[in-house]
Amino acid sequence: MKKILVATEKPFAAVAVEGIRREIEGAGYELALLEKYGSRAELLAAVADAEGLIVRSDIIDREVIDAARELKIIVRAGAGYDNIDLEAARERGIVVENTPGQNSNAVAELAFGMLVMAVRNMYNGTSGSELKGKRLGIQAFGQVGRNIARIAKGFGMEVSAVDPYCPATVMEEAGVKPCGSVAELYRDNNVVSINIPATPETVKSIGYDLLTSMPRNGVVVNTARKEVIDEEGLARALADRSDLKYVADVKPGNADELVERFGDRVFFTPKKMGAQTAEANINAGIAAARQTVAYLRDGVDRFRVN
């Protein structure tokens, strides 16, 4: 019987695990669970005879892939997949997939939760501002970006977006104005939502020049990856522009310094929690199970990323 391993240092909710079990065992495969594992050795041993592997933010590097002698597919339950060594998987002929869209509403709602807190001065008792009539720029119009646009419309915001991989017509159909460049996005919007992945092109791409080009009282919301921020440039921008605010679901390496220097102009969740809702947890886990089964049984690799 083919074995599918769910290896999650941060486990799925119990109801999600039951849904995953129904999908996998219902298809005639064996489900193996490795939850809250305390050592890398446990993961290496568990993956040795698995043909399918489902993970969350767990690091699946070359060592893990080399230890997985029977592995045919890895599915990341979530949108981001920079925790998986795609090149090592490709060399072994292992398919890597993500589950796009399953967490997107949860992330978008968190972005707006942090944004409302930012414009209300972190609820410190002083007079803040409203989002109605403000301009929101979305950097990357994927599933999260589209949900952010939908919510922004409810707040009465003017929305624009930039995404070299998304046709302008898709944005326009959603009532979103396409931006010609990233520079234009930051220059023309009161709020910018960062939704880009961490790639060689995007790492440290958002720094001093972009941030200080924003209109007065600008707010940047990052629910993507900390690596896309030039942390030194962020600190300089906050120092030179006392009106700027930065809130993120991804703690930068200099988070403590930023909080100490800039107080309630910055905010960071204690850990990445954009996808931490019961609904997203269930949706992503079950989608990962279905995709794993679909590949092992029928060779379907619709969400392949490598």
C-alpha positions in Angstrom: 0.0 0.0 0.0 1.3 3.4 -0.9 2.2 5.6 2.0 1.4 9.4 2.3 3.2 11.2 5.1 1.8 14.3 6.7 4.7 15.9 8.4 3.8 19.1 10.3 5.9 20.6 13.1 2.9 22.9 13.5 0.0 20.4 13.2 -3.2 20.8 11.2 -6.4 21.2 13.3 -7.9 17.9 14.3 -10.9 18.4 12.0 -8.5 19.0 9.1 -6.6 15.8 9.9 -9.8 13.8 9.8 -10.6 15.3 6.4 -7.1 14.5 5.1 -7.6 10.9 6.5 -10.9 10.5 4.6 -9.3 11.6 1.3 -6.2 9.4 1.6 -7.6 6.3 3.2 -10.7 6.6 1.0 -8.4 6.3 -2.0 -6.8 3.2 -0.7 -3.6 4.7 0.6 -1.9 4.6 4.0 -1.8 7.8 6.0 1.2 8.4 8.3 1.2 11.3 10.7 4.3 13.0 12.1 3.2 15.9 14.2 5.1 18.2 16.5 8.3 16.3 15.8 11.2 17.3 18.0 14.1 16.4 15.8 15.2 16.3 12.2 16.1 12.6 12.6 12.4 11.9 13.2 11.5 13.5 9.9 14.3 11.8 8.0 13.2 8.4 9.3 9.5 9.0 8.6 9.9 10.1 5.0 12.2 7.2 4.0 9.4 5.0 2.6 6.7 7.7 1.8 5.6 8.1 -1.8 3.7 11.3 -1.0 4.6 14.1 1.5 2.3 16.9 2.8 3.8 19.7 4.8 3.1 23.2 6.0 6.0 25.5 6.7 8.3 22.6 7.4 11.8 22.8 5.8 12.1 20.2 3.1 15.7 20.6 1.9 18.1 18.4 0.0 18.9 16.2 3.0 15.2 15.4 3.5 14.7 14.7 -0.2 17.7 12.5 -0.4 16.4 10.5 2.5 13.0 10.0 0.8 13.9 7.1 -1.5 10.3 6.4 -2.7 9.0 10.0 -2.8 7.1 11.0 -5.9 5.3 14.2 -4.8 5.5 16.9 -2.2 2.5 19.2 -1.6 2.9 22.4 0.5 -0.5 23.1 2.1 -0.5 26.8 1.4 0.6 29.2 -1.3 4.2 29.8 -0.5 6.7 27.1 -1.2 10.1 28.6 -0.5 10.6 26.1 2.3 11.0 23.3 -0.3 14.2 22.8 -2.3 12.7 22.8 -5.8 16.0 22.0 -7.5 16.7 19.0 -5.4 13.2 17.7 -6.0 13.5 18.3 -9.8 16.8 16.4 -9.9 15.0 13.4 -8.3 12.0 13.7 -10.5 9.7 14.6 -7.6 6.7 16.8 -8.3 6.2 19.8 -6.0 2.8 21.5 -5.7 1.2 24.1 -3.6 -2.5 24.7 -2.8 -3.1 28.2 -4.2 -6.2 30.1 -3.0 -7.0 28.0 0.0 -5.6 30.4 2.6 -6.1 33.6 0.6 -9.2 35.0 2.3 -7.7 34.4 5.8 -4.5 36.3 4.8 -6.5 39.1 3.2 -8.7 39.5 6.4 -5.6 39.6 8.5 -4.1 42.3 6.3 -7.1 44.5 6.8 -7.1 43.8 10.6 -3.6 45.1 10.8 -4.4 48.0 8.4 -7.4 49.2 10.5 -5.2 49.0 13.6 -2.5 51.0 11.9 -4.7 53.9 10.7 -6.3 54.0 14.2 -2.8 54.5 15.7 -2.6 51.0 17.1 -5.6 51.8 19.3 -3.5 54.1 21.5 -6.4 56.4 22.3 -5.4 59.2 19.8 -7.4 60.3 16.8 -6.7 58.2 13.7 -8.0 58.2 10.2 -10.5 56.3 8.0 -9.9 54.0 5.0 -12.9 55.2 3.0 -11.7 57.2 0.0 -8.1 56.3 0.5 -6.0 54.7 -2.3 -4.8 51.1 -1.9 -2.1 49.6 -4.1 -1.8 45.9 -4.3 1.7 44.5 -5.2 0.8 41.2 -6.9 -2.7 40.4 -7.9 -2.9 36.7 -7.1 -5.5 35.0 -4.9 -4.6 37.0 -1.8 -4.4 40.3 -3.8 -7.9 39.6 -5.3 -9.4 39.0 -1.9 -7.8 42.2 -0.6 -9.3 44.1 -3.5 -12.7 42.7 -2.7 -12.5 43.7 0.9 -11.1 47.1 0.0 -14.1 47.8 -2.1 -16.3 47.3 0.9 -14.3 49.9 2.8 -14.9 52.4 -0.1 -11.2 52.5 -1.1 -9.8 53.2 -4.6 -7.8 50.1 -5.6 -4.9 49.7 -8.1 -2.5 46.9 -8.6 0.7 45.9 -10.3 1.6 42.3 -11.4 3.7 41.5 -14.5 2.1 38.0 -14.6 -1.5 39.1 -14.4 -3.3 40.6 -17.5 -4.6 44.1 -17.1 -8.0 42.9 -18.2 -8.3 40.6 -15.1 -7.6 43.6 -12.8 -10.1 45.8 -14.7 -12.8 43.2 -14.5 -12.4 43.2 -10.7 -12.7 47.0 -10.7 -9.0 47.5 -10.1 -6.8 50.0 -11.9 -3.6 48.5 -13.4 -0.4 50.3 -12.4 2.4 50.7 -14.9 5.2 50.0 -12.4 6.1 49.2 -8.8 7.4 52.7 -8.4 4.1 54.1 -9.5 2.2 51.9 -7.1 4.1 53.2 -4.1 4.2 56.8 -5.3 0.4 57.0 -5.9 -1.1 55.1 -3.0 -1.8 55.9 0.6 -1.6 52.2 1.5 0.4 49.4 -0.2 -0.2 45.7 0.4 2.8 43.5 -0.3 1.8 40.0 -1.6 4.8 39.0 -3.7 6.8 35.8 -3.2 10.5 35.8 -2.2 12.4 35.2 -5.4 15.9 36.2 -6.6 14.2 39.2 -8.3 12.2 40.3 -5.3 14.5 39.7 -2.3 15.3 43.1 -0.7 13.5 44.8 -3.6 11.4 47.0 -1.3 13.6 49.6 0.4 14.2 53.2 1.2 13.4 54.8 -2.2 10.1 53.0 -2.7 8.9 53.6 0.9 9.8 57.3 1.1 8.1 57.9 -2.3 4.7 57.2 -0.7 2.3 60.0 0.0 2.2 61.5 3.5 0.8 59.1 6.2 1.5 56.1 4.1 1.0 52.6 5.5 2.7 49.4 4.2 1.2 46.0 5.0 3.3 42.9 4.4 1.6 39.5 4.6 4.0 37.9 2.2 7.7 37.3 3.1 10.2 39.2 5.2 12.9 38.6 2.7 11.4 41.0 0.2 12.1 43.9 2.5 15.4 45.7 2.6 15.5 45.9 6.4 18.1 48.6 6.6 16.2 50.7 4.0 13.0 50.2 6.0 14.7 51.5 9.2 16.1 54.5 7.3 12.7 55.3 5.8 10.9 55.1 9.1 13.6 57.4 10.6 13.4 60.0 7.8 9.6 59.9 7.5 7.9 60.2 10.8 4.5 59.8 9.2 5.2 56.3 7.7 3.9 53.1 9.3 4.8 49.4 8.6 2.8 46.4 9.8 3.6 42.9 8.9 2.7 39.2 9.5 6.4 38.4 8.9 8.9 39.7 11.5 12.0 41.2 10.1 15.3 40.4 11.6 15.5 43.9 13.1 12.0 43.8 14.5 13.1 44.5 18.1 15.1 47.5 17.0 12.3 48.9 15.0 9.8 48.6 17.8 12.2 50.2 20.2 12.9 53.1 17.8 9.5 53.7 16.2 7.0 52.4 18.8 3.5 52.1 17.5 4.4 53.1 14.0 5.3 49.5 13.5 3.6 46.2 14.4 4.5 42.5 13.9 2.5 39.4 14.7 4.5 37.1 17.0 4.7 34.5 14.2 3.3 34.2 10.7 -0.4 33.7 11.2 -2.1 34.8 8.0 -3.3 31.3 7.3 -4.1 30.6 11.0 -7.8 30.2 10.8 -9.8 27.1 11.2 -11.3 27.4 7.8 -8.0 28.0 6.0 -6.4 25.1 8.0 -9.1 22.7 6.8 -9.2 23.9 3.2 -5.4 23.8 2.6 -5.0 20.4 4.3 -7.8 18.7 2.4 -6.7 20.3 -0.9 -3.2 19.0 -0.3 -4.5 15.5 0.3 -6.7 15.6 -2.8 -3.8 16.8 -5.0 -1.5 14.1 -3.6 -4.0 11.4 -4.3 -4.7 12.8 -7.8 -1.0 12.7 -8.7 -0.3 9.2 -7.3 -3.4 7.7 -8.8 -3.9 9.6 -12.0 -0.7 11.6 -12.7 -2.6 14.9 -12.4 -0.1 17.8 -11.6 -2.2 20.9 -12.2 -0.6 22.8 -9.3 3.0 21.8 -10.0 5.6 24.6 -9.2 8.9 22.9 -10.2 
